[in-house]
Amino acid sequence: MRRRLHRLVLAGLAAAATLLPVASAAHATPALPSPQGAHGGLGPDFLWGVAASGFQSEGHAPDSNWMHYIDANPGWDRYRNAIDFRSRYQTDIALAAGLGSKVFRIGIEWARLQPEPGVWDEEGFAFYDRVIDDIVANGMEPMLTLDHWVYPGWAADRGGWRDEHMVADWLANARKVVDRYTSRNPVWVTVNEPVAYIMHEVRQNDTDADEMLDRVAQVHNEIYDYIHKVQPKALVTSNVGYVAGAESQVNGPLMERIGDKLDFIGVDYYFGYEPPKSNAVDQPDGSVAQPAGMWDLPIRPEGIYYALQHYSRMFPGKPLWVVENGMPTDNGKPRPDGYTRSDHLRDTVYWLQRAKADGMNLIGYNYWSLTDNYEWGSFAPRFGLYTVDVQTDPSLTRKPTDAVDTYRQIITVGGVPSGYEPVRFPSDCKLVDPPASCENPVTVPAAVPAP
């Protein structure tokens, strides 16, 4: 295969299976007592937040690369109006404020701002003016994403990231957005999960992965400098989608290119390591069947500890922020294992507190997501604190899950109590984030490994 980055992603996952040492109890890191007593251990200054993206939530979508991809894939769910954040943003922002959230992450959609080359839509900007003003009015800090995988249809027609002019076009839009909103003092995310973005473009637009990696790194580095020119004290990052068992292979080339221009390390963590199934052949071409949906991927909440540990060691002392974390369900149905969104949230926060207690400079956490949304071709994966039945409920009612009250309580007290015992105890180290999870396992008192 001619695309080296694609090979690295696949080879990294396979190679991780060969790096599975046997856990040694001598190196286990036990839980430390928290001085916070019944209160959580993350402190009053910790930045609790919620996250969303523009395209996945807004609806009323202008022409874009992703509208093209949906049209080209008839087996995907139609976009409709997503969950219609564009019309309901005030209600959704109020829901976030009602949790006690301190940060609200949104995306600023280039396709909405520049419908044609050289043409800027003032109403597009005015919409985001209203959204950001409402976030601030509700006592929250805006976190603004410049690129969450979506660009204008005219840019797609030119080839997207295959086009030599894409970098200049991207930067022209980004500078306009920065100039417009720097006075609101937002936190900035330049490009969301660049490697996942690249892989989507490889599959849907025959983009060269190495070329796109270089171009995405270039736009990040240039807009980072520009933001700091006009907003000197800004916090700027590009969040990485953490890949357990293969992080260095998958996101390492990106971090080599942009690591010097990150004010904090933004980490998105969702799933544990899934070893290749040896001797499991169940496809006509001899391959192993993929999980039916995201909800079948392995949920290992303790893995977030190792993700933070990885970057705390790579960038000693640099702030860490979990920009996205959550758990998918199949169309909102209960998980077969009985693990609830509330269980997962509490367990995750427990491991955040462990990371903080062990000296990692963790400053914030965003739950993905406030509401269910359009998950890049499907409404079936549900991540929302509030669920929305797009396919069956024309009113798009926001229905609270069990995690709403849980998150509100966590934010109020700054975490989970010091005596909290995770619902899901640590899994076998070989299933979490090898080799790190086996070389330096963390333990829970009296823990029995989860399956």
C-alpha positions as CSV (number, residue, x, y, z in Angstrom):
1,M,0.0,0.0,0.0
2,R,1.5,3.3,-1.0
3,R,0.2,5.3,2.0
4,R,2.8,4.9,4.8
5,L,0.6,6.5,7.5
6,H,-2.2,4.0,6.8
7,R,0.3,1.2,7.1
8,L,1.6,2.6,10.4
9,V,-1.9,2.6,11.9
10,L,-2.5,-1.0,10.9
11,A,1.0,-2.2,11.7
12,G,0.9,-0.4,15.0
13,L,-2.2,-2.3,16.1
14,A,-0.7,-5.6,15.1
15,A,2.7,-4.9,16.6
16,A,1.2,-4.1,19.9
17,A,0.0,-7.7,20.2
18,T,3.7,-8.8,20.2
19,L,4.5,-6.5,23.1
20,L,2.4,-8.1,25.8
21,P,4.6,-8.8,28.9
22,V,3.3,-10.6,31.9
23,A,2.1,-8.3,34.7
24,S,4.4,-7.9,37.6
25,A,2.8,-7.2,41.0
26,A,6.1,-5.7,42.1
27,H,5.6,-2.7,39.8
28,A,1.9,-2.2,40.5
29,T,0.8,1.3,41.5
30,P,-1.6,1.2,44.4
31,A,-4.4,3.7,45.1
32,L,-3.3,6.6,47.3
33,P,-5.6,8.0,49.9
34,S,-7.2,11.3,49.0
35,P,-7.1,14.3,51.3
36,Q,-10.5,15.4,50.0
37,G,-12.5,13.0,52.2
38,A,-16.1,12.7,50.9
39,H,-15.3,15.2,48.1
40,G,-13.6,14.6,44.9
41,G,-9.9,15.1,44.4
42,L,-9.7,17.3,41.3
43,G,-10.1,20.6,43.1
44,P,-12.2,23.8,42.6
45,D,-10.2,25.0,39.6
46,F,-10.6,21.9,37.5
47,L,-12.2,22.6,34.1
48,W,-15.3,20.4,33.7
49,G,-16.9,20.6,30.3
50,V,-19.1,19.2,27.5
51,A,-18.2,18.8,23.9
52,A,-20.0,18.9,20.5
53,S,-19.0,19.5,16.9
54,G,-20.7,21.8,14.4
55,F,-21.6,19.4,11.6
56,Q,-22.6,16.5,13.8
57,S,-25.1,18.6,15.7
58,E,-26.1,21.8,13.9
59,G,-28.3,20.5,11.1
60,H,-29.3,22.8,8.2
61,A,-26.0,21.9,6.6
62,P,-24.4,23.8,3.8
63,D,-22.6,22.0,1.0
64,S,-19.5,20.3,2.3
65,N,-17.2,17.4,1.8
66,W,-19.2,15.4,4.3
67,M,-22.5,16.0,2.5
68,H,-20.7,14.7,-0.6
69,Y,-19.6,11.6,1.3
70,I,-23.1,10.9,2.6
71,D,-24.5,11.2,-0.9
72,A,-21.8,8.7,-2.1
73,N,-22.7,6.2,0.6
74,P,-26.4,5.2,0.2
75,G,-26.1,2.7,3.1
76,W,-25.4,5.5,5.6
77,D,-28.1,7.2,7.5
78,R,-29.2,10.4,5.9
79,Y,-28.1,13.6,7.7
80,R,-31.5,15.2,8.0
81,N,-31.0,18.1,10.3
82,A,-28.8,16.1,12.8
83,I,-30.1,17.1,16.2
84,D,-30.9,20.7,15.1
85,F,-28.5,22.5,17.4
86,R,-28.7,25.5,15.0
87,S,-32.3,26.1,16.1
88,R,-32.0,24.8,19.7
89,Y,-28.6,26.1,20.8
90,Q,-30.0,28.2,23.6
91,T,-31.8,25.2,25.2
92,D,-28.7,23.0,24.8
93,I,-26.4,25.6,26.3
94,A,-28.8,26.0,29.2
95,L,-28.7,22.2,29.7
96,A,-24.9,22.3,29.9
97,A,-25.0,25.3,32.3
98,G,-27.5,23.3,34.4
99,L,-24.8,20.6,34.9
100,G,-22.4,23.2,36.3
101,S,-20.2,22.9,33.2
102,K,-17.4,25.4,33.0
103,V,-16.5,24.8,29.4
104,F,-18.6,24.3,26.3
105,R,-16.8,23.0,23.2
106,I,-18.2,23.7,19.7
107,G,-17.0,23.7,16.2
108,I,-16.9,26.7,13.9
109,E,-17.9,25.4,10.5
110,W,-15.9,26.7,7.6
111,A,-18.5,25.5,5.1
112,R,-21.1,27.8,6.8
113,L,-18.8,30.8,6.8
114,Q,-17.5,30.6,3.2
115,P,-20.1,29.1,0.8
116,E,-18.1,30.1,-2.3
117,P,-14.4,31.0,-2.9
118,G,-13.9,34.6,-1.8
119,V,-17.4,34.9,-0.5
120,W,-18.1,35.2,3.3
121,D,-21.5,34.8,4.8
122,E,-22.1,37.3,7.5
123,E,-25.1,35.4,8.7
124,G,-22.9,32.4,9.2
125,F,-20.7,34.4,11.5
126,A,-23.7,36.0,13.2
127,F,-24.9,32.5,14.1
128,Y,-21.7,31.7,15.9
129,D,-21.7,35.2,17.5
130,R,-25.0,34.3,19.1
131,V,-23.8,30.9,20.2
132,I,-20.6,32.1,21.8
133,D,-22.3,35.0,23.4
134,D,-24.9,32.6,24.9
135,I,-22.1,30.3,26.2
136,V,-20.4,33.2,27.9
137,A,-23.7,34.5,29.3
138,N,-24.3,31.1,30.9
139,G,-21.0,31.4,32.8
140,M,-19.0,29.0,30.6
141,E,-15.8,29.3,28.6
142,P,-16.0,28.6,24.9
143,M,-13.6,26.0,23.4
144,L,-13.7,26.6,19.7
145,T,-12.6,24.0,17.1
146,L,-11.5,25.3,13.8
147,D,-11.7,22.1,11.8
148,H,-13.7,19.1,12.9
149,W,-13.2,17.2,9.6
150,V,-15.6,19.3,7.5
151,Y,-14.7,21.8,4.8
152,P,-16.8,23.6,2.0
153,G,-18.2,21.8,-1.0
154,W,-16.2,24.0,-3.3
155,A,-13.0,23.0,-1.6
156,A,-14.0,19.4,-1.9
157,D,-14.6,19.9,-5.6
158,R,-11.0,21.1,-5.9
159,G,-9.8,17.9,-4.3
160,G,-9.9,18.8,-0.6
161,W,-6.5,18.1,1.0
162,R,-5.2,16.8,-2.3
163,D,-5.4,20.4,-3.6
164,E,-2.1,22.4,-3.3
165,H,-4.2,25.5,-2.4
166,M,-5.9,23.9,0.5
167,V,-3.4,25.1,3.1
168,A,-3.8,28.7,2.0
169,D,-7.6,28.5,1.8
170,W,-7.8,26.8,5.3
171,L,-5.6,29.5,6.8
172,A,-7.6,32.3,5.3
173,N,-10.8,31.0,7.0
174,A,-9.1,30.2,10.3
175,R,-7.6,33.7,10.6
176,K,-11.0,35.3,10.0
177,V,-12.5,33.1,12.7
178,V,-9.6,33.9,15.1
179,D,-9.9,37.7,14.4
180,R,-13.6,37.6,15.1
181,Y,-13.6,35.7,18.4
182,T,-10.3,36.3,20.1
183,S,-12.0,39.0,22.2
184,R,-14.1,36.3,23.8
185,N,-10.8,34.7,25.0
186,P,-11.7,31.1,23.9
187,V,-9.6,28.0,24.2
188,W,-8.7,26.9,20.7
189,V,-8.6,23.5,19.1
190,T,-7.0,23.8,15.6
191,V,-7.7,20.4,14.0
192,N,-9.8,17.6,15.7
193,E,-8.1,14.2,15.8
194,P,-5.9,14.7,12.8
195,V,-5.0,11.0,12.2
196,A,-8.7,10.0,12.2
197,Y,-9.4,12.9,9.9
198,I,-6.7,11.7,7.5
199,M,-8.1,8.2,7.5
200,H,-11.6,9.4,6.6
201,E,-10.1,11.4,3.8
202,V,-8.0,8.5,2.6
203,R,-11.1,6.3,2.4
204,Q,-13.6,8.8,1.1
205,N,-11.5,11.1,-1.1
206,D,-8.4,9.0,-2.1
207,T,-6.2,11.4,-0.3
208,D,-2.5,10.7,0.2
209,A,-2.0,10.2,3.9
210,D,1.6,11.4,4.1
211,E,0.8,14.6,2.1
212,M,-2.2,15.4,4.2
213,L,-0.3,14.8,7.5
214,D,2.3,17.4,6.4
215,R,-0.4,19.9,5.4
216,V,-2.4,19.5,8.5
217,A,0.7,19.9,10.6
218,Q,1.5,23.0,8.6
219,V,-1.9,24.6,9.2
220,H,-1.8,23.8,12.9
221,N,1.7,25.3,13.3
222,E,0.9,28.5,11.3
223,I,-2.5,29.2,13.0
224,Y,-0.9,28.5,16.4
225,D,1.5,31.3,15.8
226,Y,-1.2,33.6,14.5
227,I,-3.5,33.0,17.5
228,H,-0.6,33.8,19.9
229,K,0.1,37.0,17.9
230,V,-3.5,38.3,18.4
231,Q,-4.3,36.5,21.7
232,P,-1.0,36.1,23.5
233,K,-2.2,34.2,26.5
234,A,-4.4,31.8,24.5
235,L,-4.5,28.1,25.2
236,V,-4.2,26.2,21.8
237,T,-4.0,22.5,21.0
238,S,-4.8,19.9,18.4
239,N,-6.5,17.0,20.2
240,V,-5.3,13.4,19.5
241,G,-7.6,10.4,19.3
242,Y,-5.7,8.0,21.6
243,V,-5.1,4.5,20.3
244,A,-4.4,2.0,23.1
245,G,-1.6,-0.3,22.4
246,A,-0.3,1.6,19.4
247,E,-0.3,5.3,20.3
248,S,3.3,6.0,19.5
249,Q,3.0,4.4,16.1
250,V,-0.4,6.1,15.2
251,N,0.0,9.6,16.6
252,G,3.7,9.8,17.0
253,P,4.4,11.2,13.5
254,L,1.9,13.9,14.1
255,M,3.3,14.8,17.5
256,E,6.8,15.0,16.0
257,R,5.5,17.7,13.7
258,I,3.3,19.8,16.1
259,G,4.5,18.9,19.6
260,D,6.4,22.2,20.0
261,K,3.3,24.2,19.3
262,L,0.8,22.8,21.9
263,D,-0.1,24.8,25.0
264,F,-1.7,21.7,26.5
265,I,-2.1,18.1,25.4
266,G,-5.6,17.4,24.3
267,V,-6.4,13.7,24.6
268,D,-9.5,11.9,23.4
269,Y,-9.9,8.5,25.0
270,Y,-12.7,6.0,24.4
271,F,-11.6,2.4,24.0
272,G,-9.1,-0.2,25.3
273,Y,-6.8,-2.4,23.3
274,E,-8.4,-5.2,21.3
275,P,-5.8,-7.9,20.4
276,P,-6.0,-9.5,17.0
277,K,-8.0,-12.7,17.1
278,S,-5.6,-15.5,16.2
279,N,-7.0,-18.3,14.0
280,A,-10.3,-16.5,13.8
281,V,-11.4,-16.5,10.2
282,D,-15.0,-15.7,9.4
283,Q,-15.0,-13.6,6.3
284,P,-14.9,-14.8,2.7
285,D,-11.5,-13.0,2.2
286,G,-10.1,-14.6,5.3
287,S,-10.3,-11.5,7.5
288,V,-11.9,-11.2,10.9
289,A,-15.3,-9.6,11.2
290,Q,-15.3,-6.1,12.6
291,P,-17.4,-5.2,15.6
292,A,-21.0,-4.6,14.6
293,G,-20.8,-1.0,16.0
294,M,-18.7,1.2,18.2
295,W,-20.7,-0.1,21.2
296,D,-18.9,-3.5,20.7
297,L,-15.5,-2.0,21.1
298,P,-13.8,-2.7,24.5
299,I,-14.6,-0.3,27.3
300,R,-11.7,0.0,29.7
301,P,-12.1,3.1,31.8
302,E,-8.8,2.6,33.5
303,G,-7.1,3.1,30.1
304,I,-7.5,6.8,30.4
305,Y,-4.9,6.7,33.2
306,Y,-2.4,5.2,30.8
307,A,-3.3,7.7,28.0
308,L,-2.6,10.6,30.4
309,Q,0.6,8.8,31.7
310,H,1.8,8.4,28.1
311,Y,1.6,12.2,27.4
312,S,2.8,13.3,30.8
313,R,6.0,11.3,30.2
314,M,6.3,12.6,26.6
315,F,5.7,16.3,27.7
316,P,6.7,16.5,31.3
317,G,4.8,19.1,33.2
318,K,2.7,20.3,30.3
319,P,-1.0,20.6,31.1
320,L,-3.2,17.7,30.0
321,W,-6.9,18.0,29.1
322,V,-9.3,15.2,28.2
323,V,-11.0,17.0,25.3
324,E,-13.3,14.1,24.6
325,N,-14.4,11.0,26.5
326,G,-17.6,9.0,26.6
327,M,-19.2,5.6,26.0
328,P,-21.4,4.6,23.0
329,T,-24.5,2.6,23.2
330,D,-26.5,1.0,20.4
331,N,-29.4,3.4,19.7
332,G,-29.6,4.1,23.4
333,K,-30.4,0.5,24.4
334,P,-28.9,-0.8,27.6
335,R,-25.6,-2.5,27.1
336,P,-25.6,-6.3,27.3
337,D,-23.0,-6.2,30.1
338,G,-25.3,-3.9,32.2
339,Y,-22.7,-1.1,32.4
340,T,-24.4,2.2,32.4
341,R,-23.4,5.7,31.2
342,S,-23.4,6.8,34.9
343,D,-21.2,3.8,35.9
344,H,-18.7,4.6,33.1
345,L,-18.6,8.3,34.0
346,R,-17.9,7.7,37.7
347,D,-15.3,5.1,37.0
348,T,-13.6,7.4,34.5
349,V,-13.4,10.2,37.0
350,Y,-12.0,7.8,39.5
351,W,-9.1,7.2,37.2
352,L,-8.7,10.9,36.4
353,Q,-8.3,11.4,40.2
354,R,-5.7,8.7,40.3
355,A,-3.8,10.3,37.5
356,K,-3.9,13.7,39.3
357,A,-2.9,12.1,42.6
358,D,0.1,10.5,40.8
359,G,1.4,13.9,39.7
360,M,0.0,14.2,36.2
361,N,-0.9,17.8,35.4
362,L,-4.5,17.3,34.5
363,I,-6.5,20.5,34.2
364,G,-9.8,19.6,32.4
365,Y,-12.2,17.0,31.2
366,N,-15.0,17.3,28.5
367,Y,-17.7,14.8,28.2
368,W,-18.5,13.7,24.7
369,S,-21.2,14.6,24.2
370,L,-23.9,16.8,25.6
371,T,-26.4,15.2,23.3
372,D,-26.5,12.4,20.8
373,N,-25.5,13.4,17.3
374,Y,-24.7,12.3,13.8
375,E,-21.7,9.9,14.2
376,W,-20.2,10.2,10.7
377,G,-22.7,8.1,8.8
378,S,-25.0,6.8,11.5
379,F,-27.3,7.9,14.3
380,A,-27.0,4.5,16.0
381,P,-24.0,5.2,18.2
382,R,-25.3,7.2,21.2
383,F,-22.8,9.1,23.3
384,G,-25.1,11.9,24.7
385,L,-25.7,12.8,28.3
386,Y,-29.1,13.7,26.8
387,T,-30.4,11.2,24.2
388,V,-32.1,12.3,21.0
389,D,-34.1,9.9,18.8
390,V,-33.5,11.5,15.5
391,Q,-34.9,8.7,13.4
392,T,-38.2,8.3,15.4
393,D,-38.9,11.5,17.2
394,P,-39.7,14.5,15.0
395,S,-39.6,16.8,18.1
396,L,-36.0,15.9,18.7
397,T,-36.7,16.0,22.5
398,R,-33.6,15.9,24.7
399,K,-34.1,13.1,27.2
400,P,-31.8,12.9,30.2
401,T,-29.8,9.7,30.7
402,D,-28.8,8.4,34.1
403,A,-25.4,10.2,33.7
404,V,-27.0,13.7,33.8
405,D,-27.5,13.8,37.6
406,T,-24.2,11.9,38.0
407,Y,-22.2,14.5,36.1
408,R,-23.9,17.3,38.0
409,Q,-23.0,15.8,41.3
410,I,-19.4,15.1,40.2
411,I,-18.9,18.7,39.1
412,T,-20.5,20.0,42.3
413,V,-18.0,18.2,44.5
414,G,-15.1,18.0,42.2
415,G,-15.0,14.3,41.5
416,V,-16.0,11.1,43.1
417,P,-15.5,10.4,46.9
418,S,-12.1,9.2,48.1
419,G,-13.7,5.9,49.1
420,Y,-15.3,5.3,45.7
421,E,-14.9,1.7,44.4
422,P,-15.1,1.4,40.6
423,V,-18.0,-0.6,39.2
424,R,-15.7,-2.0,36.6
425,F,-12.4,-3.1,38.1
426,P,-9.3,-3.1,36.0
427,S,-9.1,-5.6,33.1
428,D,-6.3,-8.0,32.4
429,C,-3.3,-5.7,31.6
430,K,-3.0,-7.2,28.1
431,L,-6.4,-5.8,27.2
432,V,-6.0,-2.2,28.4
433,D,-2.9,-0.4,26.9
434,P,0.0,-2.8,26.5
435,P,2.8,-2.7,27.1
436,A,2.5,0.2,29.5
437,S,-0.5,-1.3,31.3
438,C,1.5,-4.4,32.1
439,E,4.9,-2.8,32.8
440,N,3.4,-0.4,35.4
441,P,-0.1,-1.6,36.3
442,V,-2.3,0.4,38.5
443,T,-4.5,-1.4,41.0
444,V,-7.7,-0.9,43.0
445,P,-7.8,-2.3,46.5
446,A,-9.1,-5.9,46.5
447,A,-9.6,-5.6,42.7
448,V,-10.4,-8.7,40.7
449,P,-9.6,-8.2,37.0
450,A,-12.7,-7.5,34.9
451,P,-13.2,-9.8,31.8
